[in-house]
Amino acid sequence: MKPLERLGEARTPNGTTIALFRHDGAYLIKADGVELMSTRRHLSEDRLAQVACAPIHDRPNARVLIGGLGLGFTLRSALHELRTDAQVVVAELLADVIAWNANPEYALSADAMRDSRVSIVHDDVTNVLRENKDGFDAIMLDTDNGPDGMLMSENASLYSLRGIATTVAALRDGGAIAYWSVGDDPKFLDALQRSQLRIETLRVRAHDTAGPMHTLYVATRR
């Protein structure tokens, strides 16, 4: 049995340990020992970008925001969906996660990060949202295991009523906000509906043939 190789470790401002591992050619990130994501199971992360970017597929100079770089699957999916004149801003809280993805020795996101459409911002996505009112044609948020499965307390404000309002304020007319969640979250769904948003709930497998079901909430203005 091949060993689990620990490649790097970082701590969030509130003390959560984030670690990158490699196992039999696959990569995974854990938070305090709990798996957040893996290169073996990423269909729902791909779909997050597809559902958010599909309405603006042909929009000239589209500008989109991805909250959370992860292992880069949502970024690569968004690049596939958008025109060559689009701009994709990725906000990532941890410098180590950015460095892991940029490392050409790992089979992660170095090529995607070099795409001329991509801007990587080392910052809390909430700060980026606040600084970009009416700034984005689509917003994709995958900063944790979702509001109910949250492992990093830094992300809590993003899923509050105030955080939802901040996100909506950064969205341009006709755009969509897509939230990734490890599973259904009735309390968060209620918060989205109380924010006067139209919600579509999608359930997508982690892998195209197997694995757990994850939930995507796609929010648009009424």
C-alpha positions as CSV (number, residue, x, y, z in Angstrom):
1,M,0.0,0.0,0.0
2,K,1.5,3.3,-1.0
3,P,2.0,5.8,1.8
4,L,0.2,9.2,2.2
5,E,2.9,11.8,1.5
6,R,2.6,15.1,3.3
7,L,3.8,17.9,1.0
8,G,3.0,21.1,2.9
9,E,1.2,22.7,5.8
10,A,-0.3,26.1,6.6
11,R,-2.4,27.6,9.3
12,T,-5.4,29.9,8.8
13,P,-5.5,33.1,10.8
14,N,-7.9,31.4,13.3
15,G,-5.6,28.4,13.7
16,T,-7.0,25.7,11.4
17,T,-4.2,23.5,10.0
18,I,-4.4,23.1,6.2
19,A,-2.3,20.3,4.7
20,L,-1.5,19.2,1.2
21,F,-1.0,15.4,0.6
22,R,-0.1,13.2,-2.3
23,H,-1.2,9.6,-2.6
24,D,-0.6,7.3,-5.5
25,G,-0.5,10.2,-8.0
26,A,-3.5,12.0,-6.5
27,Y,-3.5,15.2,-4.4
28,L,-5.8,16.1,-1.5
29,I,-6.1,19.0,0.9
30,K,-7.2,18.4,4.5
31,A,-8.3,20.8,7.2
32,D,-7.5,19.6,10.7
33,G,-7.4,16.1,9.3
34,V,-10.8,16.3,7.5
35,E,-10.6,16.0,3.7
36,L,-11.7,19.2,1.9
37,M,-11.0,18.2,-1.7
38,S,-9.2,15.7,-3.9
39,T,-8.0,15.5,-7.5
40,R,-9.8,12.1,-7.7
41,R,-13.2,13.7,-7.0
42,H,-14.0,17.1,-8.4
43,L,-17.1,16.9,-10.6
44,S,-19.1,19.2,-8.3
45,E,-16.3,21.8,-8.4
46,D,-16.3,21.7,-12.2
47,R,-20.1,22.1,-12.2
48,L,-19.8,25.1,-9.9
49,A,-18.1,27.1,-12.7
50,Q,-20.3,25.6,-15.5
51,V,-23.6,26.7,-13.9
52,A,-22.3,30.1,-13.0
53,C,-20.6,30.9,-16.3
54,A,-23.1,29.3,-18.7
55,P,-25.3,32.4,-18.9
56,I,-22.3,34.6,-19.7
57,H,-20.6,32.2,-22.0
58,D,-20.7,34.6,-24.9
59,R,-20.5,37.9,-23.0
60,P,-17.7,40.1,-24.1
61,N,-15.2,41.1,-21.4
62,A,-17.0,39.1,-18.8
63,R,-15.4,39.4,-15.3
64,V,-15.9,36.7,-12.8
65,L,-14.8,35.9,-9.2
66,I,-13.9,32.6,-7.7
67,G,-13.7,32.5,-3.9
68,G,-11.2,29.8,-2.9
69,L,-8.5,28.4,-5.2
70,G,-8.6,24.9,-3.8
71,L,-7.0,22.5,-6.2
72,G,-7.9,24.7,-9.2
73,F,-10.7,22.7,-10.7
74,T,-13.3,25.5,-10.6
75,L,-10.7,27.9,-12.1
76,R,-9.9,25.5,-15.0
77,S,-13.6,24.9,-15.6
78,A,-14.4,28.6,-15.7
79,L,-11.6,29.2,-18.2
80,H,-13.1,26.6,-20.4
81,E,-16.5,28.2,-20.3
82,L,-15.5,31.9,-20.9
83,R,-14.3,33.8,-23.9
84,T,-10.6,34.7,-24.5
85,D,-11.3,38.3,-23.4
86,A,-12.7,37.4,-20.0
87,Q,-11.1,38.2,-16.6
88,V,-11.1,35.6,-13.9
89,V,-10.3,36.8,-10.4
90,V,-9.4,34.2,-7.8
91,A,-9.4,35.2,-4.1
92,E,-7.4,32.8,-1.9
93,L,-6.9,33.4,1.8
94,L,-3.7,31.3,2.2
95,A,-0.5,32.1,0.4
96,D,0.6,28.5,0.8
97,V,-2.4,27.2,-1.2
98,I,-1.5,29.6,-4.0
99,A,2.1,28.4,-3.9
100,W,1.1,24.7,-4.0
101,N,-1.0,25.3,-7.1
102,A,1.7,27.3,-8.8
103,N,4.4,24.7,-8.1
104,P,5.2,23.1,-11.5
105,E,6.4,19.9,-9.6
106,Y,2.8,19.2,-8.6
107,A,0.2,18.3,-11.2
108,L,-2.2,21.1,-10.1
109,S,-2.9,24.5,-11.6
110,A,0.4,26.1,-12.7
111,D,-0.7,26.3,-16.3
112,A,-4.2,27.7,-15.5
113,M,-2.6,30.3,-13.2
114,R,-0.4,31.5,-16.1
115,D,-3.4,32.1,-18.4
116,S,-3.6,35.8,-19.3
117,R,-7.2,36.0,-18.1
118,V,-6.3,35.0,-14.6
119,S,-5.6,37.2,-11.6
120,I,-4.8,35.6,-8.3
121,V,-5.5,37.8,-5.2
122,H,-4.1,36.8,-1.9
123,D,-6.9,38.0,0.3
124,D,-10.1,37.1,2.0
125,V,-12.8,36.9,-0.6
126,T,-15.1,39.0,1.5
127,N,-12.7,41.9,1.1
128,V,-12.6,41.4,-2.6
129,L,-16.4,41.5,-2.7
130,R,-16.6,44.7,-0.7
131,E,-14.1,46.4,-2.9
132,N,-15.9,45.5,-6.2
133,K,-19.5,46.7,-6.0
134,D,-21.2,45.8,-9.3
135,G,-17.8,44.3,-10.3
136,F,-18.6,40.7,-11.5
137,D,-20.8,39.0,-14.0
138,A,-20.6,35.7,-12.1
139,I,-19.4,34.7,-8.6
140,M,-18.4,31.2,-7.5
141,L,-17.9,30.6,-3.8
142,D,-16.2,27.4,-2.5
143,T,-14.3,28.5,0.5
144,D,-14.9,25.6,2.9
145,N,-17.1,22.5,3.1
146,G,-20.1,24.9,2.9
147,P,-22.0,26.8,5.6
148,D,-23.2,23.7,7.5
149,G,-20.0,21.7,7.1
150,M,-17.7,24.6,7.9
151,L,-14.2,23.8,9.2
152,M,-12.6,27.3,9.1
153,S,-14.3,30.0,11.2
154,E,-12.9,32.7,8.9
155,N,-15.5,31.8,6.4
156,A,-18.6,32.1,8.6
157,S,-19.4,35.8,7.8
158,L,-19.6,35.0,4.0
159,Y,-22.7,32.8,4.6
160,S,-24.5,35.2,7.0
161,L,-27.3,37.6,5.8
162,R,-24.8,40.4,5.8
163,G,-22.3,38.3,3.8
164,I,-24.9,37.4,1.3
165,A,-25.8,41.1,0.9
166,T,-22.2,41.9,0.3
167,T,-22.0,39.2,-2.4
168,V,-25.1,40.4,-4.1
169,A,-23.9,44.0,-4.2
170,A,-20.8,42.8,-6.1
171,L,-22.9,41.1,-8.8
172,R,-23.8,42.8,-12.0
173,D,-27.3,42.6,-13.5
174,G,-28.1,39.3,-15.1
175,G,-25.4,37.5,-13.2
176,A,-25.4,34.5,-10.9
177,I,-23.8,33.5,-7.6
178,A,-23.0,29.8,-7.2
179,Y,-22.3,28.4,-3.8
180,W,-20.7,24.9,-3.2
181,S,-21.8,22.9,-0.1
182,V,-20.9,19.5,1.1
183,G,-24.6,18.7,1.4
184,D,-28.0,20.3,1.7
185,D,-28.2,23.2,4.2
186,P,-31.8,24.3,4.9
187,K,-30.7,27.2,7.2
188,F,-28.5,28.6,4.5
189,L,-31.2,28.1,1.8
190,D,-33.6,30.0,4.1
191,A,-31.0,32.9,4.4
192,L,-30.7,33.0,0.6
193,Q,-34.5,33.2,0.2
194,R,-34.8,35.8,2.9
195,S,-32.3,37.9,0.9
196,Q,-34.8,38.1,-1.9
197,L,-32.9,35.8,-4.3
198,R,-34.2,33.2,-6.7
199,I,-32.6,29.9,-5.9
200,E,-31.9,26.8,-7.9
201,T,-30.6,23.8,-5.9
202,L,-28.5,21.2,-7.8
203,R,-27.2,18.0,-6.4
204,V,-24.0,16.8,-8.1
205,R,-21.8,13.8,-7.4
206,A,-18.2,14.3,-6.3
207,H,-17.2,11.9,-9.1
208,D,-19.1,11.2,-12.4
209,T,-19.8,7.6,-11.5
210,A,-19.5,7.4,-7.7
211,G,-18.9,9.2,-4.5
212,P,-21.1,11.4,-2.2
213,M,-23.7,13.9,-3.5
214,H,-22.8,17.6,-3.0
215,T,-25.1,20.6,-3.3
216,L,-24.8,23.7,-5.4
217,Y,-27.0,26.7,-4.7
218,V,-27.3,29.0,-7.7
219,A,-28.7,32.4,-6.7
220,T,-30.0,35.2,-9.0
221,R,-31.8,38.4,-8.2
222,R,-35.6,38.2,-8.4
